[in-house]
Amino acid sequence: QVQLVESGGGLVQPGGSLRHSCAASGSIFSINVMGWYRQAPGKKRELVALITSDSNTNYADSVKGRFTISRDNAKNTFYLQMNSLKPEDTAVYFCTVPGAWGPGTQVNLSS
């Protein structure tokens, strides 16, 4: 079973940028879909972005034009670039592949 390790969370000012990384313990070459979800305090976990094996992407309306999901099969890693961050982006961000979730990383927007 693939294990996922995330990095890249932190504290950032509105308008700033962060990049999340999700490193898999095994090859991601054959994984059809990989994604990022987030969960804000008191809210349900929601989809942020998905990427398929042929690099088709899908985004939540709330992040379109600001976030970019990508993958590097050679490094067994996929990414979430977050730009123009807003206070409502504050959440724990989780990466996922079929059958596995990362532990989550916190993103906080400072006031």
C-alpha positions as CSV (number, residue, x, y, z in Angstrom):
1,Q,0.0,0.0,0.0
2,V,1.2,3.4,-0.9
3,Q,2.0,5.8,1.9
4,L,1.9,9.5,1.5
5,V,4.0,12.2,3.2
6,E,3.1,15.9,2.8
7,S,5.1,19.0,3.2
8,G,4.7,22.7,2.5
9,G,2.0,24.0,4.9
10,G,2.5,27.1,7.1
11,L,1.5,30.6,7.9
12,V,1.2,33.1,5.0
13,Q,-0.3,36.5,4.5
14,P,-3.3,37.0,2.2
15,G,-2.2,37.3,-1.4
16,G,0.8,35.1,-0.7
17,S,1.8,31.7,-2.1
18,L,2.6,28.2,-0.8
19,R,3.4,25.0,-2.5
20,H,2.4,21.6,-1.0
21,S,4.3,18.5,-1.9
22,C,3.0,14.9,-1.5
23,A,5.7,12.2,-1.7
24,A,4.6,8.6,-2.3
25,S,6.4,5.6,-0.9
26,G,6.1,3.8,-4.2
27,S,5.7,4.6,-7.9
28,I,2.9,6.9,-8.9
29,F,3.3,6.2,-12.6
30,S,0.3,3.9,-12.7
31,I,-1.9,5.7,-10.3
32,N,-4.9,7.0,-12.3
33,V,-6.1,9.9,-10.1
34,M,-4.3,11.9,-7.4
35,G,-5.8,14.7,-5.5
36,W,-5.8,17.3,-2.8
37,Y,-8.6,17.9,-0.3
38,R,-9.0,20.4,2.5
39,Q,-10.9,20.7,5.7
40,A,-11.5,23.9,7.5
41,P,-12.5,24.1,11.2
42,G,-16.2,23.0,11.6
43,K,-16.6,22.1,7.9
44,K,-16.6,18.9,5.9
45,R,-13.6,17.8,3.9
46,E,-13.8,19.2,0.4
47,L,-12.2,18.5,-2.9
48,V,-9.6,21.1,-4.0
49,A,-8.0,19.6,-7.1
50,L,-7.5,16.3,-9.0
51,I,-5.0,15.2,-11.6
52,T,-5.2,12.1,-13.7
53,S,-2.5,9.8,-15.1
54,D,-2.6,11.7,-18.4
55,S,-2.4,15.1,-16.5
56,N,-6.0,16.1,-16.9
57,T,-7.0,18.4,-14.0
58,N,-10.1,19.4,-12.2
59,Y,-10.5,22.2,-9.6
60,A,-13.0,23.4,-7.1
61,D,-14.6,26.6,-8.3
62,S,-13.3,28.4,-5.2
63,V,-9.6,27.8,-6.3
64,K,-9.8,27.9,-10.1
65,G,-7.2,30.3,-11.5
66,R,-5.3,30.4,-8.2
67,F,-4.2,26.8,-7.5
68,T,-2.4,24.4,-9.7
69,I,-2.0,20.7,-9.3
70,S,0.8,18.8,-10.9
71,R,2.7,15.6,-10.8
72,D,6.3,14.4,-11.2
73,N,6.2,10.7,-11.9
74,A,10.0,10.4,-11.8
75,K,10.0,11.8,-8.2
76,N,6.9,9.9,-7.1
77,T,5.6,13.3,-6.0
78,F,2.6,15.5,-6.8
79,Y,2.1,19.1,-5.9
80,L,-0.4,21.8,-5.2
81,Q,0.8,25.4,-6.0
82,M,-1.4,27.9,-4.2
83,N,-1.3,31.5,-5.2
84,S,-3.3,34.6,-4.3
85,L,-4.2,33.0,-1.0
86,K,-7.3,34.2,0.8
87,P,-8.4,33.9,4.5
88,E,-11.0,31.3,3.4
89,D,-8.1,29.0,2.2
90,T,-7.2,28.4,5.9
91,A,-7.6,24.6,6.4
92,V,-5.8,21.3,6.8
93,Y,-4.8,20.1,3.4
94,F,-4.7,16.4,2.6
95,C,-3.2,14.6,-0.4
96,T,-4.8,11.4,-1.5
97,V,-4.5,8.5,-4.0
98,P,-6.9,5.5,-4.2
99,G,-6.6,3.7,-0.9
100,A,-4.4,6.2,0.9
101,W,-4.4,9.6,2.5
102,G,-1.6,11.8,3.8
103,P,-1.7,13.0,7.4
104,G,-2.5,16.6,6.4
105,T,-0.7,19.9,6.7
106,Q,-2.0,23.1,8.2
107,V,-2.3,26.3,6.1
108,N,-3.1,29.4,8.1
109,L,-3.7,32.8,6.6
110,S,-2.6,35.6,8.9
111,S,-4.8,38.7,9.3
